[in-house]
Amino acid sequence: MDETEARWTADQVLGLAPDAASRTAGARLATRAPWSGAGASHDAVWGLCAGSGSRPYQTAVDLRGPAYACSCPSRKFPCKHALGLLLLWAGDEGAVAAGAVAPEWAEQWLTARRKKAEAAAAVTEEDEPAPGPSAADAARKRAERRAVRVEGGAAELEQRLTDLLRGGLAGAERAGHQQWDEMAARMVDAQAPGLASRVRTLGAAATAGGDWPSRMLEETGLLHLLARGYLGRERLPGPLAETVRTRIGFTVESAEVLAGPRIRGQWLVLAQYDTPDERLTTRRTWLHDTASGRFALLLSFGAAGRAPELTLPVGSVLDAELAYHPAAVPLRAVLGEVFATGAPDRTPPGTSVAAALDAYGTALADDPWLDAFPVVLADVVPLPGQDHWQVADATSEAAAPLTSPAPLWRLASISGGHPVTLFAEATPTGLRPLAAWPPESPLPLPV
């Protein structure tokens, strides 16, 4: 990987946009006309964009974050001016002077970011003031009180599931959402948001139609297993106990995770997508280190209706440190220091469909609640079907269904009927395709 910053592609830039409106507005600004003083160094891009006022907007992007600064009043990150500047830089080499010296306003912002990063890196555990006895005691007592409440909630849930199965599932479809909403509210009161979320999933299965009894029985079994796992957590192996705590809804601060072991690698950004609900927007970013074969999942969150701030261009390679959350199947990680970014020089190695499904099965044995497991498939062909798309090995008869809310014509166009490398999440209902590599290209394209 080149230590200097490679120019991003338009797809990578548009993948950073917080919403469709920002993508459209940014694309309109990706011309030379509104820009002046545009320049780029090995780790930053800047420029002045004419707006409706008398003074142009000062826009700068730190490519190592990436991070954005703009004097416009927008509260979106990145704003349309940052997107337009990056698109101009990506698509028109002559419009943005390479190897330029940053103007004072941009240099001040970049210097402040560097100093902040250096100060954060210099802080060690020994530098942190130890909390006083009263603070430690208060934290311990809060943790003990919550553990008691969660135990009560898990025990109550076990009794409700027993009553549900004793009465049979036949009446669940007619009962409506009220009983599930009330049960979920009880789990929230018990400070077990993970149990509450699975209760809602159980209620949704009961009213989804189709083969709802089978799905409901599966969800009931997983919910029962999670509740029993927490009640018997002292007898579980350490990594599995941590997984149960996470699934219940206990969280670990990022700083605490970063204080543990870190792994440095060349992390390729495979895919990034948002899943919004009424409370939060969750951004999932998948990374892969070819040398170790490790995958990593970064989660970031934004308030309802707002995109999370962490944005990484798909297809970029981060020379960075990661720290993994403790788990039976370590996937979720926290991004530590980023030393450099660059572009990939090859497609990551993949596996067959059968081997990928075997790997998912092995992971499920360690973490039964794992709803998404990363796989890279090599030499597969996407095929549209009557009920669903599927992906098949080019050299064997092995195939697996693809799950997607929309027809996968973009994937078909990338493939053109030829074998491609595909990155997907293995889920209980099939493979969710996220990115594919066109033949002879090291850059993944979102599908």
Buried (B, 14 or more C-beta within 10 A) or exposed (E): BEEEBBBBBEBBBBBBBBEEEBBEBBBEBBBEEBBEBBBBBBBBBBBBBBBEEEEBBBBBBBBBBBBBBBBBEBEBBBBBBBBBBBBBBBBBEEBBBEEBEBBEBBBEBBEEBEEEBEEEEEEEEEEEEEEEEEEEEEEEEEEEEBBEBBBBBBBBBBEBBEEBEEEEBEEBBEEEEEBBBEBBEBBBEBBBBBBBBBBBBBBBBBBEEEEBBEBBEEBBEBBBBBBBBBBEBEEBEEBBBBBBBBBBBBEBEBEEBBEEEBBEBBBBBBBBBBEBEEEBBBBBBBBBBBEEEBBBBBBBEBEEEBBBBBBBBBBBBBBBBBBBBBBBBBBBBBBBBBEBBBBBEEBBEBBBBBBBBEBBEEBBEBBBBBEBBBBBBBBBBBBEEEEEBBBBBEEEEBBBEBBBEEEBEBBBEBBEEEBBBBBBBBBEEBBBBBBBBBEEBBBBBBB
